[in-house]
């Protein structure tokens, strides 16, 4: 119930809001069904009302309407007595299904859409790059994108994109190899220049100018998304795809 009460106030940081909405819907439905049948529920009259209110708040954040004709166990009992549920457990289950099934279908539809809109993966025959820090940053990026649902969330996707680029820069840039004699090494914040210097070393010459430009654009897009007040799923997904593919390009170069 501590978690349920927290959810009524807002999203829990680091939580998968969609999975939580599905789980809470199933939990509340199960508790009301237990109350309406064999009385094996864990909630009491007070906490049943709190759970119902939390569920409504969580579903509002997902854009799913939920307004059942009861607010707690006692009002649910009043409802079933007035609607031919006095002597029928099945009638009470049907009443619950009428309210909860459309909600679950709506949430599952969003979940299916999110799965179909998963971030890209490289064509390289590997599940991970083999660079632990970069792999960890990419997994965090994938998780954040999967759980994002608000403009603030999508700005944070941009922030995770920048984290991937910073990890790549720290990994591939070698001042001893990528910095000309007598020139001061590039600072950490110059991620695009540091990665560009690595690409210049691995693929020198004008023939590879486009690849160096790709690095700069991916970096610029990530920083733009990090600060964009209009960040959404499409734009943040494109930025995330760009840095993931950039990571795979650099891993291929390292081979």
N, C-alpha and C positions, 0 to 999 in steps of 0.2 A: 504493500500500500504506500510505502514511502516513495517508490518509483512512480506509482500511479498518480500520487498527488503532485510530484514534480512535473509530470507530463502535462498536467492541467495548466501550469504556469507558462510553459514554453518548451521548445525542443531541448533534449539533453545533449550537451556538447559531445561530439564524437559518435553519437548514436545514429543508426540507420533508421531514419524517421518513417520510411515506408514499411519496412519490416516490423517496426514497433506498432504501427497503426494496424497492420494485419493481426499481429499477435494479441494486441489489446482487444480488438474486435472479437476474436475467437474466445479470449478469456472471459469477457463480459457476457457474451452469449452463453458460454458454458455455465457461468454462475447463475444466470437467470433461468436457464433450463433446469439446472439441478434444483433450484428453489421451487420451480413450478412442477417438478415431478417427484423425485425421491428425497428431497430436502437434504442432499449431501453437499450443499454449497459451503464455501469457506467464508464468504462475506456475510455481514449482518445488515440490518436495515440501513444503518448510517453509512457504512462503507459501500453498500450497493449504490447509494446515491452519489457518493464521491467518484466511484468507478464510472458511472454513467456520464457524469459531467466531464471527467477527464477524457473519456472516449469522444464525446462531442467536440471538445477542444482539439484533440489530435486530428480528428477527421476534418475539421474546418481548415486546419493548416494544409491538409492534402487536397482541399477543394471538393470534399465529398460531403453531401448533405446527410444528416442523421438526426431525426427528430421523432423518436418513438412516443407513443401515447402514454407513457409512464416514465417516472423518474427514479423509482427505487422499488424494492421488493413489495412493500405494501400497496403502492399504486399499481404495480403489475398484477397483484392478486385481485384488486378491485376491477381491473380491466378484464381479466379472464372470466371473472364471475359474471360480468355484464355481457360477455360475448361467447356464450355457450362453451365455456371451458371449465365449468364446475366439476364435472365428473370425467373429464377426458384429458389425460396427459398428452395425447397426440394433438389435440386441439391447441394446447398451450405451445407445443413444439412448432406447430404451423404458424401460430401468431409470431413467435420469435423469428422463424425463417422468413416471414414476410418483411420484417424490419431489417434483419441482418444480412440476408443473402444478397440483396442489391449492393450493399456496402462492400461486402467481400469481393463481389464480381468487379466493382469499380476499382478497388485497390489492386486486384490481381491484373486487371487490364493495364493499369499504370506500371505495374511491375514487369509485365510482358513487354511493354513499350520500352522501358528502361533497358531490359536485356537486349532487345533488338538494336538499341542505340548505344551499345557498348563501345568503349574506346578501341581504336585500332591496335593491331598487333603486327609486328614485323614479319616479313616473309622468311627471315632467317630460321633455320631448323633448331630453335632453342626456345624453351619457355622463359628462361631468364638470361640476362646478359652475362652473368658471371662476375659482375661488378657489384658487390654487396650493397654499398651505399646508394648507388644509382638504382638498383633493383628495389631497395626499400622505399626510395622516394617515389618511384613509379607506382608501386603497390599502394602507397598512401594516396597518390593522385587518383588512381582508379577507384579506390574506396570513397574518396571525397566526391568525385563526380557521380558515383552511383547513389550517394545519399543526399546530393544537393537538390534543393527545391525552391530556394529563394534567391533574389539578386545578390544578397550578402554571401550565400553559399557559393554561388557561381564566381564571385570575385575571389573567394578563397581557393577555388579551383585554379584561377590564374596565379595565385600565390604559390600553390603546389607546383605549377608548371615552372615557375621561377626557381623553386627548390631543386627540380630535376636538372635544370640548366646549370645551376651553381655547382651541383654535385659532379656533373660532367666536366665542367671547367676545371674543378679541382683535380680531377682524375687525369685528364689528357694533357693539360698544360705543364710543360717542363721548362722552366726558365733557362736551364743549361742548354737546351736544344732549340727552344722556340724564341729566344731573345737574342738579337744580334749583339756582338761584342760592343761594349761601351754604352749600351742602351739599358735603362732602368727596367726591371721586370714589370709586367703589367699588373696593376692592383687586382685584388680579388673581385671587386665589383664590376670590372670590365669583362664580363663573362663572354660576350660575343666576340670581342677581340682576342681573348685568350684561346677560345675554341677555333677561331679563324686562323690564329697563328699555328695551331696544331695541324689544321687542314693544309695550310700553306706548306708545312714541312712534309706532310704525307702525300699531298697532291699539288705540287707547285705548278705555276704557270697559268697563262690566260685561259687555257682550255678548261680549267676547273673554277673559273670565276663564278659560274652559276651556283655551284655547290657552296662556295663561301658566302654568296648572297643569301642562300637558303638558311644558313645558320643565323645570320643577322636578322632575317625576317621572323624566324621562329622565336628568337629572343625578344624582339620588339613586340611581337604579338602577345607573348606571355606577360610582359610588363604592362602592356596596355590593358589586358584583361584584369590584371591584379588591381587596377585603379578604376575600372570602368563602372559607373553607376547604372549602366544598362546591360550588365552582363546577364546572359541567359544560357539555356542549355545548349543551343546551337553554337553560339560564339565561343563559349568556354570549352565545348567539346572539340571544336576545330583547333583551338590553341593546344589542348591536351594531346590531340592526335599528332600535331606538328612536333611537339617536344619528344613524344614517344618514338616517332619515326626518326627524329634527329639522333636520339640515343642509339637506335639500331644502326644508323648510318655510321656513327662514330665507332661502334663496336665492330662493324665490318671492316672499317679502316684499320683498326688495331690488329686485325688478323693478317 
